[in-house]
Amino acid sequence: MKEALHEAEKAFKKGEVPVGAVLVIDGKIIARAHNQKETTFDATAHAEILAIRQASQTINSWRLNDAVLYITKEPCIMCSGAIVHARIKKVVYGCDDPKGGGAVSLYRILQDSRLNHWVEIKSGILEEECREILQKFFKELRQDQ
């Protein structure tokens, strides 16, 4: 999770919502990313999506069955859908997203029995640090407006 937080810090410095993601297989980081919506002008450039794309290229497969995805914030519905489609084994995240969470807060996409894949979830890892960087970002954003 500390590596995902480093990615979130990179996003923060770029003026992006500070979310970071790291994808691990067999204890090795195979992909890392942070939000890049503003810098790429791409609404889908969430940390999770970028990490999934990078990991798929690294292992030459869209199936990430043995992967664990570490994210600083609960994935949104778009990212939750991508996680299910990529067949990721487990998601570990820092803080909940009560306004847009697709894993537990608003929707339960990762563990919806109607879908073809079920993802293990672990939350609250470095929760305070993950929440603080987001709060700091939005506080500074409001002050600048």
N, C-alpha and C positions, 0 to 999 in steps of 0.2 A: 504494500500500500504506500510505503514511503516513495517508491519509484513513481507511482501514479500521482502522488502529491507533487513531485518534482515536475511532472508534465503539467499539472494544474498551474504551477508557478510560472511556467513558460507562457501559458495562455494568458495569465493575469498580466504579465509584462507586455503582451501584444495587444491588450485591450479586449481580449476575448473572455467570455464567461469561463472562469477557471475550473475546468473539469479535465481530469487526466485519466488515462486508461493504460493498463499494461496487460498483455496477454502472455500467459505462461503455459508451457507444455513440458512435462517431466522436470519441473523445477527450474527451467531456463526461460528467460524472457525472449520471446520471438517477435514481439511487436510492442511498440509504445507510441502513444499519440496524445494530443490535447485538442480541445475545441479550436476550429479554424473557420468558423462560419463567416466572420467579418473579413478576414484576410483573403479568403478564397471566393467570397460572394456565393457560397454554396450552402443552402439550408440543410443539407444532409451531412455537412462536415463536422459531425459530433465526434468526440474523442473515441467513442466505442466503434463507430462505423469505420473510422480511419484505421483503428487498430485491427479490426476484423479484416479489412482489405489487405493491410500489410501482412498479417499473419497468413492469410490464404495464399498470397504470392510467395511467402517464405517457404511454406510446406507444399506448394503446388496442389492445393486442394481447398475447396470451399467448406469441406467438412472438418470442423474443429472439435471433434468428439472428445478428445482428451484435454482440452484447454480449460484453463481457469482464467477468467477475466476479472481483473481488479480495477475498480472504478471509484473515483472519489465521491460521486453522487449517484443516487439511485437512477437507473436508466429510464429514459422517457419511453413513450409507447413505440416510437419509430425504432429506437435502439433495442428495445425489448423484442420487437418482432425480428430484427436482424439477428439477435442472439439466438433466438429459437431456430431460425432458418439455418444458421451456421452450425447448429447442433452443439453449441458450447456446453460443456459439462457442468460448470459451476460459475456463479457470479458472486464476487465478494465486493461489497461497496461500503463507503464511509457513512454518509448521512442520507437520510430520507429526503424525498422531494415531494412535499405535501401538495404542491400545485401542479405537478406534471409527471409524477412517478408512474412508471408502467410495470413495476415489479411487485410493489405491495401497497403503496400509498393511495393511488387512485384506481389502478387496474392491477390484475395479477396475471399478466400475460405469460411470464416465465413458468408459471405452474398451472396454467389453464388445462384442465384434463381434456378439453375438446381439441387441443392441438396435438400434433404428432410427436412433439418432443417436450420433455419436462426438464427444467434447469434447477439445480440445487442453488439455494441462496443463503448467503451469510452476510449480515449487515452489522453496522456499528463499529467497524474496524477503523481506528484513528478518527472516530466520528467528530470529535471536537475540532481537530485540525482541519478536517475536510469542510466542516460547517463554517469555521472562522474565515477561511480564504474566500468563500462565497459571500459571506456577510460583508467582509471588508471591500470586496469588489463592488457590490451593489451600493454600499454606503458612499464610496468614492464617486461612483457613477451619478448618484443623486445629487451630490455636492457640486459636481461639475455642470449640472443642468441649470 
